[in-house]
């Protein structure tokens, strides 16, 4: 047990270092190439911080643990909306640009509802995989086509980030991502070993412990970005990560084999995904702003999700 606790501590240290380095490098990238902070958060950081979810879900699916695979990519999306966005909003209010609130977040709502429709049956099939691939390609095309912004010059200047050479920007982004992946791997391995000693089901492990563990890079990146007043990066990281989780990762997993959907997923995971995704809509419509009140709401909703999860599917 001691070795696993040490692994958790080392994992947290890697995540803290990696999150700060990645945000600094990403801010410099946005400033140098005049890219919207949301796009940096959604594509660059979102892709990197979703790598643990992709690794865990694909490997679990390959080994036949579909409950862990499904629980991880859906549970990670729930964790991003409830725990991570909630903590980031509590640390510092997140200002969201109008374009992101209207277009990108609307796309996430659509994808979440589509996942709920597909998962309402008995399984996700390879046919669904091609739909997910197509929607993911559309997301990338939109982000890269409409990613430039002259306004980002002033926003980046306000952060105090100095001009960096391209090689240093690349080193910070790559180094931050590597540290985040190493930290999440340490935490997941240690946490799962501890959880299994207490008889938790694969669904509960995948959608809670592993989901939180693989989402820790997002937590580190979004929280640090919020504190540094980079709301676009913080919000973009959550939205982009969820789009990766709900489109690319299930598509890759479904190429291996179909994913059966059990009763616990129907009762808890899928409804929680829809509810937590829709929770942000009133705040974005009213103010384009996620303040501390929104953070409290997201965290409370995430707590309710955990209660229902362990009530309906916690034990093997």
C-alpha positions in Angstrom: 0.0 0.0 0.0 2.9 2.4 0.8 4.4 2.1 -2.7 1.0 3.0 -4.2 0.7 6.1 -2.0 4.2 7.2 -3.0 3.1 6.8 -6.6 0.1 9.0 -6.0 2.3 11.8 -4.5 4.9 11.6 -7.4 2.0 11.7 -9.9 0.6 14.9 -8.4 4.1 16.4 -8.5 4.5 15.6 -12.2 1.0 17.0 -12.9 1.7 20.3 -11.2 5.0 20.8 -13.0 3.6 19.6 -16.4 0.5 21.8 -16.1 2.4 25.0 -15.5 4.9 24.3 -18.2 2.2 23.4 -20.8 0.1 26.5 -20.1 3.1 28.8 -20.4 4.2 27.2 -23.7 0.7 27.3 -25.0 0.2 31.0 -24.2 3.5 31.7 -26.0 2.3 29.7 -29.0 -1.0 31.6 -29.1 0.8 34.9 -28.9 3.5 34.2 -31.5 1.1 32.8 -34.2 -2.0 34.8 -33.3 -4.2 31.7 -32.6 -7.3 32.0 -30.5 -6.7 30.8 -26.9 -9.8 28.6 -27.1 -8.3 26.7 -30.1 -5.0 26.3 -28.3 -6.9 24.8 -25.3 -9.2 22.7 -27.4 -6.8 21.3 -30.0 -3.2 21.5 -28.7 -3.8 21.0 -24.9 -7.0 19.0 -25.4 -5.3 16.5 -27.6 -2.4 16.1 -25.3 -4.3 15.9 -22.1 -6.7 13.3 -23.6 -3.9 10.9 -24.4 -4.3 9.1 -21.0 -8.0 8.5 -21.7 -7.2 7.2 -25.2 -4.4 4.9 -23.9 -6.6 3.5 -21.1 -9.7 3.0 -23.1 -8.1 1.4 -26.1 -5.9 -0.9 -24.0 -9.0 -1.9 -21.9 -11.0 -2.6 -25.0 -8.2 -4.6 -26.5 -8.2 -6.7 -23.3 -11.9 -7.2 -23.3 -12.7 -4.8 -20.4 -15.4 -2.8 -22.2 -16.9 -1.5 -18.9 -13.6 0.2 -18.1 -13.3 1.6 -21.7 -16.8 3.0 -21.8 -16.7 4.1 -18.2 -13.4 5.9 -18.8 -14.2 8.0 -21.8 -17.7 8.9 -20.6 -16.7 9.2 -17.0 -13.8 11.5 -18.0 -16.2 13.7 -19.9 -18.4 13.9 -16.8 -15.3 14.6 -14.6 -14.2 17.4 -17.0 -17.6 19.1 -16.8 -18.2 18.6 -13.1 -15.0 18.4 -11.2 -12.5 20.2 -13.4 -14.6 23.0 -14.8 -16.0 23.4 -11.3 -12.6 23.7 -9.6 -11.3 26.0 -12.4 -14.3 28.4 -12.0 -13.9 28.4 -8.2 -10.2 29.3 -8.5 -10.9 32.2 -10.9 -13.9 33.3 -12.9 -13.6 32.1 -16.5 -14.6 34.6 -19.3 -15.7 32.8 -22.4 -15.6 34.5 -25.8 -19.0 34.7 -27.6 -17.9 32.5 -30.5 -16.8 29.7 -28.2 -20.1 29.9 -26.2 -22.3 29.8 -29.3 -20.5 27.5 -31.7 -18.0 25.3 -30.1 -20.0 24.6 -26.9 -23.1 24.0 -29.0 -21.2 21.4 -30.9 -20.2 19.7 -27.6 -23.9 19.7 -26.6 -24.8 18.1 -29.9 -22.1 15.4 -29.6 -23.1 14.6 -26.0 -26.8 14.2 -27.0 -25.7 12.0 -29.9 -23.7 9.8 -27.6 -26.7 9.5 -25.4 -28.9 8.4 -28.3 -26.3 5.9 -29.6 -25.7 4.5 -26.1 -29.5 4.1 -25.4 -29.3 0.7 -27.2 -27.6 -2.5 -26.1 -24.2 -1.6 -27.6 -22.0 0.8 -29.6 -21.1 -0.7 -32.9 -18.5 -0.1 -35.6 -21.1 1.8 -37.6 -21.1 4.4 -34.8 -17.3 4.5 -35.0 -17.4 6.0 -38.5 -20.0 8.6 -37.4 -17.6 9.6 -34.6 -14.6 9.8 -36.9 -16.6 12.1 -39.3 -17.7 14.4 -36.5 -14.2 14.6 -35.1 -12.8 15.5 -38.5 -15.4 18.3 -38.7 -14.4 19.6 -35.3 -10.7 19.7 -36.3 -11.5 21.4 -39.6 -13.6 24.1 -37.9 -11.0 24.7 -35.2 -8.0 25.0 -37.6 -9.9 27.0 -40.2 -11.4 29.6 -37.8 -8.6 29.5 -35.2 -6.8 32.7 -36.1 -7.5 35.9 -34.1 -5.9 39.3 -34.2 -7.4 40.0 -30.8 -5.1 37.4 -29.3 -2.2 39.8 -29.7 -3.5 42.0 -26.9 -4.7 39.1 -24.8 -1.3 37.4 -24.9 0.5 40.7 -24.1 -1.7 41.1 -21.0 -0.6 37.7 -19.6 3.0 39.0 -19.3 4.3 36.0 -21.4 7.5 37.1 -23.1 8.2 36.3 -26.7 9.8 32.9 -27.1 11.8 31.2 -29.7 9.9 28.5 -31.6 12.2 25.7 -30.2 11.6 26.9 -26.7 7.8 26.9 -27.2 7.9 23.4 -28.6 10.1 22.2 -25.7 7.7 23.7 -23.1 4.6 22.2 -24.8 6.2 18.8 -25.3 7.8 18.7 -21.9 4.6 19.7 -20.2 2.6 17.0 -22.0 5.2 14.3 -21.2 5.1 15.3 -17.5 1.3 15.3 -17.5 1.2 11.8 -19.1 3.8 10.4 -16.7 1.9 11.9 -13.7 -1.4 10.5 -14.8 0.0 7.1 -15.4 1.5 7.0 -11.9 -1.8 8.1 -10.3 -3.9 5.7 -12.3 -1.8 2.6 -11.7 -1.5 3.4 -8.0 -5.1 4.4 -7.6 -6.5 1.3 -9.4 -4.4 -1.0 -7.3 -5.7 0.5 -4.1 -9.3 0.5 -5.4 -9.3 -3.2 -6.4 -8.4 -4.1 -2.8 -11.8 -2.7 -1.8 -13.8 -4.7 -4.4 -15.0 -1.9 -6.7 -16.6 -2.9 -10.0 -14.9 -2.3 -13.3 -17.6 0.2 -14.3 -17.2 2.2 -11.1 -13.4 2.1 -11.4 -13.5 3.2 -15.0 -15.9 6.0 -14.5 -14.7 7.4 -11.2 -11.1 6.5 -10.2 -9.6 6.0 -13.6 -11.7 8.8 -15.1 -10.4 11.2 -12.4 -6.9 9.9 -12.8 -6.8 10.3 -16.6 -8.4 13.7 -16.3 -5.8 15.0 -13.9 -3.8 16.5 -16.8 -6.9 18.5 -17.7 -7.4 19.5 -14.1 -3.8 20.8 -13.9 -3.9 22.6 -17.2 -7.3 24.2 -16.8 -6.8 25.2 -13.2 -3.4 26.8 -13.9 -4.8 28.5 -17.0 -7.7 29.9 -14.9 -5.4 31.3 -12.3 -3.3 32.9 -15.0 -6.4 34.5 -16.3 -6.3 32.5 -19.5 -10.0 31.7 -19.5 -10.1 30.8 -23.2 -7.4 28.1 -22.7 -9.1 26.8 -19.5 -12.5 26.5 -21.2 -11.2 25.3 -24.5 -9.2 22.5 -22.7 -12.4 21.1 -21.2 -14.5 21.4 -24.4 -11.8 20.0 -26.6 -11.0 17.2 -24.2 -14.6 16.2 -24.1 -14.8 16.2 -27.9 -11.8 14.0 -28.0 -13.3 11.7 -25.3 -16.7 11.4 -27.0 -15.6 11.2 -30.6 -12.0 10.1 -31.3 -11.5 7.7 -28.3 -14.8 5.7 -28.7 -14.1 5.5 -32.5 -10.7 4.0 -31.9 -12.0 1.6 -29.3 -14.9 0.5 -31.5 -12.5 -0.4 -34.3 -11.4 -3.2 -32.0 -14.8 -4.6 -31.1 -18.3 -3.3 -30.2 -18.9 -1.9 -26.7 -21.9 -3.4 -24.8 -23.9 -0.9 -22.8 -25.1 -2.2 -19.4 -28.0 -1.2 -17.2 -25.7 0.9 -14.9 -24.6 3.0 -17.8 -28.2 3.6 -18.9 -29.2 4.6 -15.4 -26.2 6.7 -14.3 -23.4 7.4 -16.8 -25.4 8.5 -19.8 -27.9 10.7 -18.0 -25.1 12.3 -16.0 -23.2 13.2 -19.2 -26.2 15.0 -20.7 -27.2 16.8 -17.4 -23.6 18.0 -16.7 -23.1 19.2 -20.3 -26.4 21.1 -20.3 -25.7 22.7 -16.9 -23.2 25.2 -18.4 -25.7 26.4 -21.0 -27.6 28.9 -18.7 -24.4 30.5 -17.5 -23.0 30.9 -21.0 -26.2 32.2 -22.5 -26.7 34.8 -19.8 -23.2 36.1 -19.3 -20.5 34.3 -21.4 -19.0 33.8 -18.0 -18.4 31.0 -15.6 -18.0 32.4 -12.1 -17.8 30.9 -8.7 -21.5 30.2 -8.5 -21.2 28.1 -11.6 -18.2 26.3 -10.0 -20.3 25.4 -7.0 -23.1 24.1 -9.2 -20.8 21.9 -11.3 -19.1 20.4 -8.2 -22.4 19.7 -6.5 -23.7 18.0 -9.6 -20.5 15.9 -9.8 -21.0 14.9 -6.2 -24.5 13.7 -6.9 -23.2 11.7 -9.8 -20.7 9.9 -7.6 -23.4 9.0 -5.1 -25.7 7.5 -7.8 -22.7 5.7 -9.4 -21.7 3.9 -6.3 -25.4 3.3 -5.3 -26.1 1.5 -8.6 -22.8 0.1 -9.8 -20.1 0.4 -7.2 -19.6 -3.2 -6.1 -18.7 -6.2 -8.1 
